[in-house]
Amino acid sequence: MRYGFCALWLVLPAALLVGPTALADPARNEGQELLDEIRAERAALDVERRALQAELEHARRELSDTRSVAADRAGFGELVSVSADETASSVVSFGSNIVVAGTVLGDATAFGGDILVRSSGQVEGDAVAFGGRVIVQDGGRLVGEQVSAWGPSQSTERAPSALGSLTHYTDASSLLSILYRRVVLMLALGGAGILALSLFPERVARTMAVVETRPLRSLAVGGFMLSFVLSFSALLAVVTLGIGLPASGVLLALLGVAWLLGVVGLCQVLGERLPVGDRLVGRWAPFAAGLVLLTCVSGLPLVGFIVVATASSLAVGSATLSHLGRR
């Protein structure tokens, strides 16, 4: 018995020291496993968060690209440019130049102006310059055909330098180039106007009557139609991802017909209102006189753009109110 108590007193302290440690080890192991699980879940959540951030950034870029699309951009007597961060469906300029530093999904057409595709620019359609030049800098991309009609005073060697910044012209050759382009544009409009007068004289007469009797209403309706058709065509092309381009083309073609018919009627009215209007004999003489007057006034700095915008709105409005000259 004495030896048993002695052994008990020797074993008991060791059991008291070892026991808590043995009991704490399972709890410590469970806590470590729980911590590892929390860390793993946190790492998985971080991966999901980064993936969501990448998707959100991609969606923002797509939205920004969609907002930057400007379909069927047009200009009358002023520089038309597509910057490096922009995308346009097509670009048209009347009496001025086109500078493409971004992307044009369709054609770039200049009537009486030059087309410059910069090193960062891309034109996926054709580049056509009537009375001007098409210049593609190193690095620029033109997928379609390149068509240009050169003037008699221009040469291919002077093409890049003569273009300059395409915003200002200071030397005599540049002034002659501007004059030549405006003459080409005037002759093109004159030919189309004479054709309209020959084929549709009654419709032109009805459009003239609307211009004379309801000029303010024609101006308001024309401004609304221009903004609505251009905006609707752009939205239709963007929302349908290009599927609606044929419908947009039809709308723009109708707008062009209305503009041409209205311009012919407006030029007729201007020609007849000139002090020498009674001396102009024939059907085409008043139209030619009015066209020359409108072309000269539209070439004035600052005032020219306002004149072109007002004349375009008035022309489209008169053609719309007369139902393209049918009544």
C-alpha positions as CSV (number, residue, x, y, z in Angstrom):
1,M,0.0,0.0,0.0
2,R,2.8,2.3,0.9
3,Y,4.4,1.8,-2.5
4,G,1.1,2.3,-4.3
5,F,0.6,5.8,-2.7
6,C,4.2,6.7,-3.6
7,A,3.6,5.7,-7.2
8,L,0.4,7.7,-7.3
9,W,2.1,10.8,-6.0
10,L,4.8,10.4,-8.6
11,V,2.4,9.8,-11.5
12,L,-0.3,12.4,-10.6
13,P,1.9,15.5,-11.3
14,A,3.0,14.2,-14.7
15,A,-0.7,13.5,-15.6
16,L,-1.7,17.0,-14.6
17,L,1.0,18.4,-16.8
18,V,0.5,16.2,-19.8
19,G,-3.3,16.0,-19.6
20,P,-4.2,19.7,-20.6
21,T,-1.8,19.6,-23.5
22,A,-3.3,16.4,-24.8
23,L,-6.8,17.9,-24.5
24,A,-5.8,21.2,-26.1
25,D,-4.3,19.6,-29.2
26,P,-7.6,18.5,-30.8
27,A,-9.1,22.0,-30.2
28,R,-6.0,23.7,-31.7
29,N,-6.2,21.4,-34.7
30,E,-9.9,22.2,-35.3
31,G,-9.2,25.9,-35.0
32,Q,-6.4,25.7,-37.5
33,E,-8.6,23.8,-40.0
34,L,-11.4,26.4,-39.6
35,L,-8.9,29.2,-40.2
36,D,-7.6,27.4,-43.3
37,E,-11.1,27.0,-44.6
38,I,-11.8,30.8,-44.0
39,R,-8.6,31.6,-45.8
40,A,-9.5,29.4,-48.8
41,E,-13.0,30.9,-49.0
42,R,-11.5,34.4,-48.9
43,A,-9.1,33.5,-51.7
44,A,-12.0,32.2,-53.8
45,L,-14.0,35.4,-53.1
46,D,-11.0,37.5,-54.2
47,V,-10.8,35.5,-57.5
48,E,-14.5,36.0,-58.1
49,R,-14.2,39.7,-57.2
50,R,-11.4,40.2,-59.7
51,A,-13.4,38.4,-62.4
52,L,-16.4,40.6,-61.8
53,Q,-14.2,43.7,-62.0
54,A,-12.8,42.5,-65.3
55,E,-16.3,41.9,-66.7
56,L,-17.5,45.3,-65.5
57,E,-14.5,47.0,-67.1
58,H,-15.2,45.1,-70.4
59,A,-18.8,46.2,-70.3
60,R,-17.8,49.8,-69.7
61,R,-15.4,49.7,-72.7
62,E,-18.2,48.2,-74.9
63,L,-20.6,50.9,-73.7
64,S,-18.0,53.6,-74.4
65,D,-17.3,52.1,-77.9
66,T,-21.1,52.1,-78.6
67,R,-21.5,55.7,-77.5
68,S,-18.6,56.8,-79.6
69,V,-20.2,55.5,-82.8
70,A,-21.3,58.4,-85.0
71,A,-23.1,57.1,-88.1
72,D,-23.2,58.9,-91.3
73,R,-21.3,62.0,-90.2
74,A,-21.7,64.9,-92.7
75,G,-20.3,68.4,-93.1
76,F,-21.1,71.3,-95.4
77,G,-18.2,73.7,-96.1
78,E,-16.2,72.7,-92.9
79,L,-13.6,70.1,-91.9
80,V,-15.1,66.7,-91.1
81,S,-12.8,64.7,-88.7
82,V,-13.0,61.4,-87.0
83,S,-10.7,61.4,-84.0
84,A,-8.6,58.4,-82.8
85,D,-11.1,57.3,-80.2
86,E,-14.2,57.6,-82.5
87,T,-15.9,55.2,-84.9
88,A,-18.2,56.4,-87.7
89,S,-20.4,54.4,-90.0
90,S,-19.7,56.7,-92.9
91,V,-18.4,60.2,-93.6
92,V,-19.5,62.7,-96.2
93,S,-18.2,66.2,-96.8
94,F,-19.5,68.8,-99.2
95,G,-17.0,71.5,-100.2
96,S,-14.4,70.6,-97.5
97,N,-11.9,68.0,-96.4
98,I,-12.1,64.8,-94.4
99,V,-9.5,63.7,-91.8
100,V,-9.8,60.1,-90.4
101,A,-7.7,59.3,-87.4
102,G,-10.2,56.8,-86.0
103,T,-12.3,54.1,-87.7
104,V,-14.8,54.5,-90.5
105,L,-16.9,51.4,-91.0
106,G,-18.3,52.4,-94.4
107,D,-17.2,54.8,-97.1
108,A,-15.5,58.2,-96.8
109,T,-16.8,60.5,-99.6
110,A,-15.7,64.1,-100.2
111,F,-17.3,66.4,-102.9
112,G,-14.8,69.1,-103.7
113,G,-12.4,68.1,-100.9
114,D,-9.5,65.9,-99.9
115,I,-9.5,62.8,-97.7
116,L,-6.6,62.1,-95.3
117,V,-6.3,58.8,-93.5
118,R,-3.8,59.3,-90.7
119,S,-1.4,56.6,-89.4
120,S,-4.0,55.6,-86.7
121,G,-7.0,55.8,-89.1
122,Q,-8.8,53.0,-90.8
123,V,-11.5,53.1,-93.6
124,E,-13.1,49.8,-94.1
125,G,-15.1,51.0,-97.2
126,D,-14.1,53.1,-100.2
127,A,-12.4,56.5,-100.1
128,V,-13.8,58.6,-102.9
129,A,-12.8,62.3,-103.5
130,F,-14.6,64.2,-106.3
131,G,-12.4,67.1,-107.2
132,G,-9.9,66.2,-104.4
133,R,-7.3,63.7,-103.3
134,V,-7.1,60.6,-101.2
135,I,-4.0,60.4,-99.0
136,V,-3.1,57.5,-96.7
137,Q,-0.3,58.0,-94.3
138,D,2.1,55.3,-93.3
139,G,0.3,53.0,-90.9
140,G,-3.2,54.1,-92.1
141,R,-5.5,51.4,-93.5
142,L,-7.8,51.6,-96.5
143,V,-9.7,48.3,-97.1
144,G,-11.8,49.4,-100.1
145,E,-10.9,51.2,-103.3
146,Q,-9.2,54.6,-103.5
147,V,-10.8,56.9,-106.1
148,S,-9.8,60.5,-106.5
149,A,-10.3,63.2,-109.2
150,W,-7.4,65.6,-109.4
151,G,-7.6,69.2,-110.4
152,P,-5.4,70.6,-113.2
153,S,-3.3,72.7,-110.8
154,Q,-2.5,69.8,-108.4
155,S,0.2,67.1,-108.6
156,T,0.8,63.9,-106.7
157,E,4.2,65.2,-105.4
158,R,2.6,68.1,-103.6
159,A,-0.3,66.1,-102.2
160,P,1.0,65.5,-98.6
161,S,2.5,68.9,-98.2
162,A,-0.3,70.9,-99.8
163,L,-2.8,69.2,-97.5
164,G,-1.1,70.7,-94.4
165,S,-3.3,70.6,-91.3
166,L,-6.4,70.6,-93.5
167,T,-7.8,73.4,-91.4
168,H,-6.3,76.6,-92.8
169,Y,-5.1,77.6,-96.3
170,T,-2.6,80.5,-96.6
171,D,-0.8,80.2,-99.9
172,A,-2.1,81.0,-103.3
173,S,-2.1,77.4,-104.5
174,S,-4.3,76.5,-101.6
175,L,-6.7,79.3,-102.4
176,L,-6.9,78.1,-106.0
177,S,-7.5,74.6,-104.7
178,I,-10.5,75.8,-102.6
179,L,-11.8,77.7,-105.6
180,Y,-11.5,74.7,-107.8
181,R,-13.3,72.5,-105.3
182,R,-16.2,74.9,-105.0
183,V,-16.5,75.2,-108.7
184,V,-16.6,71.4,-109.0
185,L,-19.2,71.2,-106.3
186,M,-21.3,73.9,-107.9
187,L,-21.1,72.2,-111.3
188,A,-22.2,68.9,-109.7
189,L,-25.1,70.5,-108.0
190,G,-25.9,72.4,-111.2
191,G,-26.0,69.3,-113.2
192,A,-28.2,67.5,-110.7
193,G,-30.5,70.6,-110.6
194,I,-30.8,70.9,-114.3
195,L,-31.7,67.2,-114.4
196,A,-34.4,67.7,-111.8
197,L,-35.8,70.8,-113.6
198,S,-35.9,68.8,-116.8
199,L,-37.5,65.7,-115.4
200,F,-39.7,67.1,-112.6
201,P,-40.5,70.7,-113.4
202,E,-43.9,70.6,-111.6
203,R,-42.5,69.2,-108.4
204,V,-39.8,71.9,-108.4
205,A,-42.5,74.6,-108.9
206,R,-44.5,73.2,-105.9
207,T,-41.3,73.2,-103.8
208,M,-40.7,76.8,-104.8
209,A,-44.2,77.8,-103.8
210,V,-43.6,76.3,-100.3
211,V,-40.3,78.2,-100.0
212,E,-42.0,81.5,-100.9
213,T,-45.2,81.1,-98.9
214,R,-44.0,79.2,-95.8
215,P,-40.3,79.9,-95.2
216,L,-40.3,79.9,-91.4
217,R,-42.3,76.7,-91.2
218,S,-40.0,75.1,-93.8
219,L,-37.0,76.1,-91.8
220,A,-38.4,74.6,-88.6
221,V,-39.5,71.4,-90.2
222,G,-36.3,71.0,-92.2
223,G,-34.1,71.4,-89.0
224,F,-36.2,68.8,-87.2
225,M,-36.1,66.4,-90.2
226,L,-32.3,66.7,-90.6
227,S,-31.6,66.1,-86.9
228,F,-34.2,63.3,-86.6
229,V,-33.2,61.4,-89.7
230,L,-29.5,61.6,-89.0
231,S,-29.9,60.6,-85.3
232,F,-32.4,57.9,-86.0
233,S,-30.2,56.4,-88.8
234,A,-27.2,56.4,-86.4
235,L,-29.2,54.8,-83.6
236,L,-30.7,52.2,-85.9
237,A,-27.2,51.2,-87.2
238,V,-25.8,51.0,-83.7
239,V,-28.6,49.3,-81.9
240,T,-29.0,46.6,-84.6
241,L,-25.2,46.1,-84.8
242,G,-25.2,46.9,-88.5
243,I,-28.3,45.0,-89.5
244,G,-30.2,48.2,-89.9
245,L,-27.7,49.8,-92.2
246,P,-29.8,49.2,-95.4
247,A,-32.8,50.9,-93.7
248,S,-30.5,53.8,-92.7
249,G,-29.2,54.0,-96.2
250,V,-32.8,54.3,-97.6
251,L,-33.6,57.0,-95.1
252,L,-30.5,59.0,-96.0
253,A,-31.2,58.5,-99.7
254,L,-34.7,60.0,-99.2
255,L,-33.2,62.8,-97.2
256,G,-30.7,63.5,-100.0
257,V,-33.5,63.6,-102.6
258,A,-35.5,66.0,-100.5
259,W,-32.4,68.2,-100.0
260,L,-31.7,68.3,-103.7
261,L,-35.2,69.1,-104.7
262,G,-35.4,71.8,-102.0
263,V,-32.1,73.3,-103.0
264,V,-33.2,73.5,-106.6
265,G,-36.4,75.3,-105.6
266,L,-34.5,77.6,-103.2
267,C,-32.0,78.5,-106.0
268,Q,-34.9,79.2,-108.3
269,V,-36.4,81.6,-105.8
270,L,-33.1,83.3,-105.2
271,G,-32.5,83.7,-108.9
272,E,-35.9,85.3,-109.5
273,R,-35.4,87.7,-106.6
274,L,-32.1,89.1,-107.9
275,P,-32.2,92.7,-109.3
276,V,-31.6,91.2,-112.8
277,G,-34.1,88.4,-112.3
278,D,-36.4,89.8,-115.0
279,R,-33.6,89.6,-117.5
280,L,-32.9,85.9,-116.9
281,V,-34.5,84.1,-119.7
282,G,-35.2,80.4,-119.7
283,R,-36.0,77.8,-117.1
284,W,-32.4,77.2,-116.0
285,A,-31.1,80.8,-115.9
286,P,-32.7,81.7,-112.5
287,F,-31.6,78.4,-111.0
288,A,-28.0,79.0,-112.2
289,A,-27.9,82.5,-110.8
290,G,-29.3,81.4,-107.5
291,L,-26.8,78.5,-107.3
292,V,-23.9,80.8,-108.0
293,L,-25.1,83.3,-105.3
294,L,-25.6,80.5,-102.7
295,T,-22.2,79.0,-103.5
296,C,-20.4,82.4,-103.1
297,V,-22.1,83.2,-99.9
298,S,-21.5,79.8,-98.4
299,G,-17.8,80.3,-99.0
300,L,-17.6,83.2,-96.6
301,P,-15.7,82.5,-93.3
302,L,-17.9,81.9,-90.3
303,V,-21.1,83.0,-92.1
304,G,-20.8,80.3,-94.7
305,F,-21.6,77.5,-92.3
306,I,-24.7,79.3,-91.0
307,V,-25.8,79.9,-94.6
308,V,-25.3,76.3,-95.6
309,A,-27.2,75.0,-92.5
310,T,-30.0,77.4,-93.0
311,A,-30.3,76.7,-96.7
312,S,-30.2,72.9,-96.0
313,S,-32.9,73.1,-93.4
314,L,-35.1,75.4,-95.6
315,A,-34.6,73.0,-98.6
316,V,-35.5,69.8,-96.7
317,G,-38.4,71.5,-95.0
318,S,-39.9,72.8,-98.2
319,A,-39.5,69.4,-99.9
320,T,-41.1,67.7,-96.8
321,L,-44.1,70.0,-96.6
322,S,-44.7,69.6,-100.3
323,H,-44.4,65.8,-100.1
324,L,-41.4,65.9,-102.4
325,G,-43.3,68.3,-104.7
326,R,-46.3,66.1,-105.2
327,R,-48.7,68.8,-103.7
